[in-house]
Amino acid sequence: MSTPQIVRHADAKALAEDVALRLVDEIVRAEADGRAFHLVLTGGGIGIAALEAVRDHAAESGIDWSHVHLWWGDERFLPAGHPDRNETQACAALIDAIDIPATQVHPMPAADGMDGDHAAHAATRYSRELAVAARGQGPVPAFDVCLLGVGPDAHIASLFPGLPQIGEDEAATAPVHDSPKPPPTRITLTLPSINSSRQVWLLASGESKAEAVRLGLSGADPNEAPVAAARGTDRTVFWIDEAAAARL
Ligand SMILES: O=C1O[C@H](COP(=O)(O)O)[C@@H](O)[C@H](O)[C@H]1O
């Protein structure tokens, strides 16, 4: 488990731009080393802004997307194509604009998919997809970078304060039925999956995130502030703007 580093920027735009450039750099480096790159995407305002910035740099960077696998840290359990799905937003921000094999884009199931509106079955289905990609090396592939937005209530992915999914230590994914943030039904990676990532990048922008960022860096109880429990094996970075840094 790594000690968090902090990268500060003046505002959301500069933050998204720098995250995108560093991400592109990581992907290009993996490609040069002949390695596949497993990236976990996040929803949320700054997470999607970062993907838009990646899109703006994708052409000039010459990324070969055939080495990249895209996963999601959480999903709002809604029908496919719903505008509030993290997948829909990531497609509009980046995925529709890049040449990535469809088999390497791994969205979490939708509420009108093979499991109907049964979120628990859908979560289990995603666990199986992760395990297949891990090829016997563990329950999930070796995520190179896991992007996580941070909610004002200190949630990450769909791990919300006080909800039982925070304590899940066996399953790779979990269904959420009573999210305090709409929609109530969601699917999330669990902490063991998130924390198996080589790098965890937490993105927070704006004053409403300042207390969550403080808690995330001050050893808070994960049940009260899930952000405090997200740590990469090699590196953990809090990418924040000045407003989100206001309470440090
Ligand atoms: O609902 C969600 O919220 C968080 C944070 O979103 P933000 O707009 O406050 O930045 C996000 O990380 C998560 O993926 C998403 O499902």
The ligand as an SDF file (V2000), in Angstrom:
LIG
                    3D

 16 16  0  0  0  0  0  0  0  0999 V2000
  -21.9730    8.9610   -8.8240 O   0  0  0  0  0  0  0  0  0  0  0  0
  -20.7620    9.0340   -8.9440 C   0  0  0  0  0  0  0  0  0  0  0  0
  -20.1070   10.0520   -8.3250 O   0  0  0  0  0  0  0  0  0  0  0  0
  -18.6890   10.0820   -8.1660 C   0  0  0  0  0  0  0  0  0  0  0  0
  -18.2070   11.5220   -8.0340 C   0  0  0  0  0  0  0  0  0  0  0  0
  -18.8630   12.3720   -8.9490 O   0  0  0  0  0  0  0  0  0  0  0  0
  -18.6250   13.9600   -8.9770 P   0  0  0  0  0  0  0  0  0  0  0  0
  -19.4780   14.4720  -10.1040 O   0  0  0  0  0  0  0  0  0  0  0  0
  -19.0020   14.5010   -7.6490 O   0  0  0  0  0  0  0  0  0  0  0  0
  -17.1540   14.1570   -9.2530 O   0  0  0  0  0  0  0  0  0  0  0  0
  -17.9860    9.3020   -9.2340 C   0  0  0  0  0  0  0  0  0  0  0  0
  -16.6750    9.1250   -8.8590 O   0  0  0  0  0  0  0  0  0  0  0  0
  -18.6450    7.9490   -9.4640 C   0  0  0  0  0  0  0  0  0  0  0  0
  -17.9630    7.2240  -10.4670 O   0  0  0  0  0  0  0  0  0  0  0  0
  -20.0440    8.1610   -9.8770 C   0  0  0  0  0  0  0  0  0  0  0  0
  -20.7620    6.9840  -10.1640 O   0  0  0  0  0  0  0  0  0  0  0  0
  1  2  2  0
  2  3  1  0
  2 15  1  0
  3  4  1  0
  4  5  1  0
  4 11  1  0
  5  6  1  0
  6  7  1  0
  7  8  2  0
  7  9  1  0
  7 10  1  0
 11 12  1  0
 11 13  1  0
 13 14  1  0
 13 15  1  0
 15 16  1  0
M  END
$$$$
